[in-house]
Amino acid sequence: MAEVKVLKLKKVLKTIQKELDAAKDEGEKFNDGNDSAGTRCRSSLMNLSKLCKPGRDAVMALRNKRRKEKKSSSNGKTETKPDKKGKKKKKDKKKKDKK
């Protein structure tokens, strides 16, 4: 399953690159005064926006799979995660009242 997602992501990225190149070429023609190239450029840009969704989905599927594998490989061991400053958080069992 993950191999399929990797291949799908690579295919989507190649297609995005081709559309981006096409949009760039048509944009240059439009800047030179060819108005119909502007329409083709807009079309390529619309295709790019449509291609981003499957690319994002493929990335999320791979990320979720890796997290699941990492979680299952920990063999039930729980570790404290460091906070943003790199210090380990301590779980405080007592709740402090702020009255």
TILO-581436 format. One line per 4 residues: their letters; for each residue x, y, z of N, C-alpha, C. Coordinates in nm, 4 decimals, m for minus. Each point is the difference from the previous one (the first is absolute). Layout:
! residues N
a = X Y Z X Y Z X Y Z  ...
***
This chain:
! residues 99
maev = 0.0823 m0.1196 0.0000 m0.0823 0.1196 0.0000 0.0863 0.1254 0.0000  0.1032 0.0031 0.0857 0.0861 0.1185 0.0078 0.0764 0.0188 m0.1301  0.0402 m0.1112 m0.0606 0.0736 0.0087 m0.1267 m0.0866 0.0652 m0.1072  m0.1279 m0.0321 0.0008 m0.0927 0.0585 m0.0963 m0.0105 0.1502 0.0236
kvlk = m0.0076 0.0415 0.1270 m0.0103 0.1420 0.0326 0.1258 0.0747 m0.0401  0.1171 m0.0627 0.0185 0.1255 0.0637 m0.0400 0.0019 0.0201 m0.1500  m0.0402 m0.1032 m0.0743 m0.0048 0.0117 m0.1455 m0.1006 0.1054 m0.0424  m0.1137 0.0039 0.0687 m0.1017 0.0992 m0.0329 0.0536 0.1402 0.0256
lkkv = 0.0700 0.0180 0.1109 0.0549 0.1312 0.0324 0.1024 0.0424 m0.1041  0.0864 m0.0927 m0.0414 0.0993 0.0326 m0.1014 m0.0678 0.0386 m0.1318  m0.1041 m0.0725 m0.0356 m0.0722 0.0290 m0.1241 m0.0668 0.1370 0.0075  m0.0627 0.0292 0.1130 m0.0660 0.1291 0.0180 0.1018 0.1129 m0.0074
lkti = 0.1144 m0.0178 0.0633 0.1021 0.1043 m0.0015 0.0556 0.0231 m0.1406  0.0162 m0.1080 m0.0769 0.0450 0.0157 m0.1390 m0.1035 0.0761 m0.0823  m0.1269 m0.0331 0.0207 m0.1072 0.0672 m0.0725 m0.0072 0.1471 0.0386  0.0176 0.0289 0.1285 0.0011 0.1392 0.0460 0.1131 0.0765 m0.0661
qkel = 0.1169 m0.0627 m0.0088 0.1152 0.0661 m0.0621 m0.0278 0.0309 m0.1476  m0.0613 m0.0952 m0.0713 m0.0330 0.0225 m0.1412 m0.0993 0.1147 m0.0155  m0.1028 0.0027 0.0849 m0.0999 0.1077 m0.0065 0.0630 0.1345 0.0340  0.0908 0.0003 0.0954 0.0671 0.1244 0.0378 0.0860 0.0527 m0.1141
daak = 0.0691 m0.0909 m0.0670 0.0796 0.0395 m0.1162 m0.0888 0.0567 m0.1108  m0.1152 m0.0647 m0.0225 m0.0930 0.0470 m0.1021 m0.0542 0.1387 0.0367  m0.0342 0.0182 0.1265 m0.0517 0.1296 0.0441 0.1059 0.1085 m0.0161  0.1243 m0.0346 0.0301 0.1098 0.0965 m0.0136 0.0177 0.0411 m0.1462
dege = 0.0010 m0.0988 m0.0900 0.0151 0.0287 m0.1426 m0.1136 0.0876 m0.0524  m0.1218 m0.0367 0.0369 m0.1153 0.0767 m0.0464 m0.0024 0.1394 0.0631  0.0455 0.0103 0.1241 0.0070 0.1302 0.0655 0.0986 0.0932 m0.0690  0.1113 m0.0566 m0.0445 0.0977 0.0808 m0.0734 m0.0577 0.0477 m0.1338
kfnd = m0.0736 m0.0895 m0.0672 m0.0637 0.0391 m0.1260 m0.1046 0.1091 0.0241  m0.0738 m0.0134 0.1095 m0.1010 0.1000 0.0341 0.0654 0.1358 0.0262  0.1126 m0.0021 0.0724 0.0716 0.1252 0.0274 0.0510 0.0653 m0.1278  0.0245 m0.0806 m0.1016 0.0470 0.0537 m0.1288 m0.1153 0.0537 m0.0853
gnds = m0.1246 m0.0147 0.0482 m0.1129 0.0587 m0.0722 m0.0985 m0.0988 m0.0582  0.0200 m0.1283 0.0181 m0.0901 m0.1015 m0.0537 m0.1117 m0.0261 0.1027  m0.1183 0.0573 m0.0248 m0.1101 m0.0113 0.0957 m0.0535 m0.1420 0.0144  0.0006 m0.0769 m0.1060 m0.0517 m0.1368 0.0102 0.0922 m0.0874 0.0857
agtr = 0.1273 0.0365 0.0079 0.0915 m0.0729 0.0878 m0.0382 0.0219 0.1461  m0.0618 0.1153 0.0293 m0.0476 0.0263 0.1356 m0.1072 m0.0982 0.0417  m0.0872 m0.0354 m0.0924 m0.1047 m0.0985 0.0281 0.0613 m0.1362 0.0281  0.0990 m0.0376 m0.0797 0.0670 m0.1289 0.0214 0.0773 0.0002 0.1321
crss = 0.0580 0.1137 0.0345 0.0726 0.0125 0.1263 m0.0963 m0.0171 0.1180  m0.1152 0.0649 m0.0077 m0.1010 m0.0129 0.1049 m0.0483 m0.1440 0.0123  m0.0143 m0.0660 m0.1135 m0.0431 m0.1397 0.0003 0.1038 m0.0890 0.0694  0.1268 0.0232 m0.0306 0.1066 m0.0776 0.0641 0.0037 0.0255 0.1504
lmnl = m0.0218 0.1252 0.0395 m0.0008 0.0323 0.1424 m0.1179 m0.0658 0.0714  m0.1138 m0.0097 m0.0666 m0.1154 m0.0686 0.0587 0.0291 m0.1484 0.0161  0.0650 m0.0590 m0.0996 0.0384 m0.1416 0.0096 0.0972 m0.0223 0.1149  0.0898 0.0945 0.0219 0.0943 m0.0102 0.1118 m0.0744 m0.0037 0.1330
sklc = m0.0982 0.0859 0.0145 m0.0748 0.0015 0.1264 m0.0752 m0.1314 0.0210  m0.0482 m0.0603 m0.1076 m0.0707 m0.1283 0.0112 0.0956 m0.1144 0.0318  0.1245 0.0106 m0.0463 0.0983 m0.1050 0.0258 0.0547 0.0045 0.1426  m0.0115 0.1120 0.0640 0.0543 0.0126 0.1358 m0.0747 m0.0882 0.0993
kpgr = m0.1288 m0.0154 m0.0152 m0.0795 m0.0803 0.0931 0.0452 m0.1458 0.0034  0.0143 m0.0695 m0.1138 0.0482 m0.1381 0.0063 0.1424 m0.0089 0.0557  0.0813 0.1001 m0.0283 0.1357 0.0012 0.0546 m0.0016 0.0111 0.1509  m0.0840 0.0874 0.0525 m0.0128 0.0153 0.1453 m0.0540 m0.1279 0.0626
davm = m0.0968 m0.0624 m0.0653 m0.0569 m0.1249 0.0522 0.1049 m0.1108 0.0059  0.0830 m0.0099 m0.1031 0.1039 m0.1029 m0.0030 0.1020 0.0229 0.1112  0.0369 0.1251 0.0220 0.0959 0.0321 0.1064 m0.0594 m0.0363 0.1365  m0.1261 0.0354 0.0228 m0.0638 m0.0309 0.1283 m0.0119 m0.1500 0.0221
alrn = m0.0320 m0.0746 m0.1039 m0.0126 m0.1451 0.0135 0.1345 m0.0620 0.0382  0.1073 0.0464 m0.0649 0.1329 m0.0520 0.0341 0.0398 0.0384 0.1416  m0.0282 0.1236 0.0379 0.0352 0.0465 0.1339 m0.0747 m0.0797 0.1069  m0.1295 m0.0216 m0.0217 m0.0785 m0.0760 0.0967 0.0479 m0.1445 0.0098
krrk = 0.0384 m0.0587 m0.1124 0.0503 m0.1370 0.0010 0.1302 m0.0090 0.0783  0.0886 0.0968 m0.0211 0.1277 0.0008 0.0727 m0.0220 0.0167 0.1497  m0.0931 0.0865 0.0364 m0.0297 0.0187 0.1421 m0.0550 m0.1277 0.0612  m0.0868 m0.0682 m0.0751 m0.0589 m0.1249 0.0499 0.1084 m0.1057 0.0182
ekks = 0.0912 m0.0106 m0.0979 0.1093 m0.0966 0.0100 0.0927 0.0339 0.1164  0.0281 0.1281 0.0170 0.0877 0.0424 0.1084 m0.0627 m0.0294 0.1354  m0.1301 0.0238 0.0089 m0.0716 m0.0246 0.1241 m0.0030 m0.1487 0.0331  m0.0208 m0.0844 m0.1023 m0.0052 m0.1441 0.0237 0.1387 m0.0571 0.0268
ssng = 0.1044 0.0634 m0.0479 0.1353 m0.0511 0.0226 0.0534 0.0380 0.1370  m0.0686 0.0895 0.0714 0.0473 0.0392 0.1327 m0.0288 m0.1083 0.1038  m0.0779 m0.1016 m0.0369 m0.0293 m0.1156 0.0852 m0.0616 0.0389 0.1337  m0.0863 0.0968 m0.0034 m0.0717 0.0371 0.1208 0.0767 0.0909 0.0926
ktet = 0.1208 0.0360 m0.0321 0.0770 0.0903 0.0851 m0.0506 0.1417 m0.0210  m0.0237 0.0690 0.1093 m0.0432 0.1387 m0.0105 0.1140 0.0889 0.0464  0.0214 0.1033 m0.0724 0.1052 0.0944 0.0329 m0.0596 0.1391 0.0066  0.0626 0.0852 0.0814 m0.0454 0.1376 0.0033 0.0608 0.0734 m0.1179
kpdk = m0.0811 0.0805 m0.0608 0.0463 0.0751 m0.1157 0.0549 0.1337 0.0468  0.1108 0.0452 m0.0586 0.0524 0.1301 0.0397 m0.0908 0.1122 m0.0496  m0.0054 0.1076 0.0784 m0.0789 0.1142 m0.0454 0.0814 0.0807 m0.1000  m0.0489 0.1169 m0.0366 0.0640 0.0783 m0.1043 0.1425 0.0411 0.0340
kgkk = 0.0299 0.0152 0.1279 0.1334 0.0430 0.0413 0.0954 m0.1174 0.0200  m0.0485 m0.1207 m0.0194 0.0845 m0.1179 0.0122 m0.0029 m0.0627 0.1380  m0.0726 0.0610 0.0932 m0.0096 m0.0550 0.1349 m0.1143 m0.0990 0.0041  0.0177 m0.1048 0.0790 m0.1060 m0.0989 0.0108 m0.1086 0.0514 0.0927
kkkd = m0.1233 m0.0191 m0.0417 m0.1131 0.0432 0.0797 m0.0256 m0.1017 0.1106  m0.0311 0.0504 0.1155 m0.0380 m0.0879 0.1095 m0.1507 0.0059 0.0132  m0.0587 m0.1158 0.0132 m0.1438 m0.0043 0.0154 m0.0336 0.0256 0.1455  m0.0752 0.1047 0.0237 m0.0378 0.0389 0.1348 m0.1366 m0.0585 0.0306
kkkk = m0.0060 m0.0879 0.1021 m0.1254 m0.0656 0.0322 m0.0925 0.0903 0.0790  0.0572 0.0972 0.0716 m0.0812 0.0896 0.0810 m0.0407 0.1195 m0.0843  m0.1257 0.0352 0.0103 m0.0492 0.1171 m0.0707 0.0098 0.1193 0.0925  0.0492 0.1077 m0.0528 0.0124 0.1214 0.0794 m0.1223 0.0866 m0.0238
dkk = m0.0596 0.0450 0.1098 m0.1138 0.0890 m0.0089 0.0498 0.1423 m0.0131  m0.0564 0.0714 m0.0937 0.0384 0.1392 m0.0212 m0.1145 0.0895 0.0464  m0.0184 0.0059 0.1310 m0.1081 0.0818 0.0560 0.0555 0.1243 0.0617
***
